[in-house]
């Protein structure tokens, strides 16, 4: 059961709705990318010079005259514009969150401001995704920006809940190591998400079709240049510009990253399991990890089914949120007055 200060109830509902909306934006972003609709509209923020997808014959003729090199594909254009509309709605909700936050002195201020900054950056990245014709570093940054907004909204939602008392039942030493493990796991998962974004942005997801190791001689093909964020200028980066060996390098590193992530998540889940009051988090972490591995394997053996690929993105975000939750809960416990842990203060590691 969630406990909320009565003065913040409606603010909490607003943040919760915005969180759900942000999840939808991330899922739609993945759907747009995977249906090759990222350039469904060759301009920004409109579509072929209109606020919506051209529908009438006159509008379509005008679109063809202004953008002769990019013929209108209505379905892709609608995929792109739906993503933009909902993202724009989310931006408005973040503005309202900031207004409400600053009207009440007791409400958090830092996270709303960070959210507003991230929404502005995300809008720029969305524009550059189109104007720089799917430049991989921009596409990856856009993905990370979306995940960051969802995570910040989740953290704000956690902040609005009254502190849990269960963490006072742990020693300071336990809280210390749990927090270290949680923060390390968050960093590992964010790195893996970035690798996944880099894999998708460079169209390397289907370059290897065997498990567990790529069928190609990847050690001989490995090329570190595949990870240069700024690639040579091209007219368009759609469908990728890297050679086979470079794509293999990206794909294999993403798989190795998945193995490292699995170990990190399982280690955190084990540490949580050792604490009876954190076992629910342990179960959630393991369940999400199993689902994510299954989705990743299915992407390889079934050649990237659309629904599975979108679910892989969303589940990766869910795994990140679960670890952010553990990190936040443990962090709150470690910041409680020392008197709460007075009998066991001496167990805090030196340094």
C-alpha positions, -999 to +999 in steps of 0.1 A: +000+000+000+013+034-010+013+061+017+012+097+005+010+131+023-025+144+018-012+177+006+007+160-022-020+135-033-030+153-065+007+161-073+014+124-068-014+115-092+000+139-118+035+125-115+021+089-118+001+097-149+032+115-164+052+084-156+028+061-175+028+086-204+066+086-205+065+048-207+042+051-237+065+075-253+095+051-249+074+022-263+062+043-292+098+055-298+109+019-301+080+011-324+088+041-346+124+031-349+117-005-355+092+002-383+117+025-400+094+054-394+121+076-378+121+096-411+084+091-417+083+129-417+114+145-432+109+177-413+104+187-377+082+194-357+056+192-385+052+166-412+059+176-448+052+212-438+019+205-421+009+201-384-005+166-392+001+140-419-009+153-453-042+136-462-060+155-490-048+154-526-038+190-525-017+185-493+000+154-507+008+173-539+023+201-518+043+176-498+056+160-530+066+194-544+086+204-513+101+170-505+105+152-538+133+130-525+112+115-497+078+102-510+051+102-484+043+069-467+012+076-446+016+047-422+052+056-413+043+093-411+015+086-386+038+064-365+062+093-363+036+120-356+018+099-329+051+096-311+056+134-314+021+142-302+024+121-271+059+133-264+047+169-267+018+161-243+044+147-218+064+179-221+033+199-211+027+177-181+063+182-170+058+220-171+027+216-149+047+194-125+072+222-122+045+248-115+029+226-089+063+218-073+073+254-069+039+264-055+043+242-025+075+247-004+075+211+009+075+195-026+107+183-043+123+209-066+155+194-080+138+165-099+111+186-115+138+210-128+159+181-141+129+168-158+122+201-175+159+203-187+157+167-200+125+173-219+142+203-236+172+182-244+150+154-256+131+177-279+165+188-294+175+152-299+142+144-316+148+173-340+184+162-347+173+127-352+154+139-383+176+167-394+208+146-391+190+117-408+193+091-380+229+098-370+236+068-347+250+089-318+219+110-318+195+080-320+213+064-291+212+096-271+175+100-278+169+065-264+189+073-233+171+106-229+137+088-229+149+063-204+162+092-182+129+110-182+111+078-172+136+072-144+134+107-131+096+106-130+098+073-111+123+087-086+100+117-081+071+094-075+092+075-049+102+108-032+065+117-027+058+085-008+063+086+029+097+069+040+095+032+047+105+021+081+116-014+071+151-002+062+158+006+098+159-031+105+192-034+086+226-026+099+246+003+085+271-021+071+244-040+052+229-008+039+264+004+028+271-027+007+236-029-007+239+007-019+273+001-035+259-030-053+228-012-064+246+018-078+271-004-096+243-025-111+225+007-123+257+018-140+261-016-157+225-017-169+227+019-183+258+009-201+241-022-216+211-001-226+235+023-244+250-007-262+216-018-272+208+016-285+241+016-304+233-018-318+199-007-330+211+027-344+237+009-365+214-019-377+235-046-361+208-065-344+204-092-371+241-095-381+245-126-360+219-154-360+235-181-339+238-185-301+256-181-279+285-168-301+282-151-334+288-175-363+313-151-378+349-151-368+343-121-347+378-120-331+393-116-365+366-092-376+366-071-345+370-034-352+371-008-324+362+019-349+327+006-347+323+023-314+334+058-326+305+080-316+311+105-344+311+087-377+320+101-412+294+123-427+267+106-448+236+118-467+216+093-446+224+068-418+191+049-424+198+011-427+234+017-414+267+028-429+291+005-411+306-026-428+299-062-418+329-066-395+320-034-376+284-045-371+295-079-359+318-061-334+289-041-320+266-071-318+291-093-300+300-066-275+263-062-268+261-099-261+291-098-238+275-068-221+244-089-216+264-116-198+281-090-175+247-074-168+232-108-159+260-114-133+255-079-118+217-082-116+219-116-101+245-104-075+222-076-065+192-099-064+211-123-041+220-095-017+184-084-016+173-120-010+195-122+021+174-094+036+138-107+042+123-073+038+139-068+004+130-102-011+102-088-032+128-067-050+149-097-055+121-116-071+112-087-094+148-084-105+152-121-113+118-122-131+126-092-153+161-105-160+146-139-172+121-121-194+148-099-209+171-128-217+142-147-233+132-117-254+169-112-264+172-148-275+139-146-294+151-115-312+181-135-325+164-168-334+132-152-348+149-123-367+137-094-346+099-097-344+084-063-339+064-070-308+094-088-292+118-061-301+096-034-285+091-056-254+129-060-252+132-022-250+104-018-224+117-047-202+152-032-202+137+000-189+117-020-163+149-037-151+166-003-148+136+011-127+137-019-104+174-013-096+168+025-093+141+016-067+165-006-047+192+021-048+168+047-037+153+027-008+187+017+005+199+052+001+171+066+022+179+041+049+215+051+050+206+087+054+183+082+084+196+096+117+224+075+131+204+070+163+181+047+144+210+023+139+228+032+171+233-003+184+252-013+153+270+019+142+304+003+147+297-021+118+300+007+092+331+000+070+360+023+076+367+049+050 
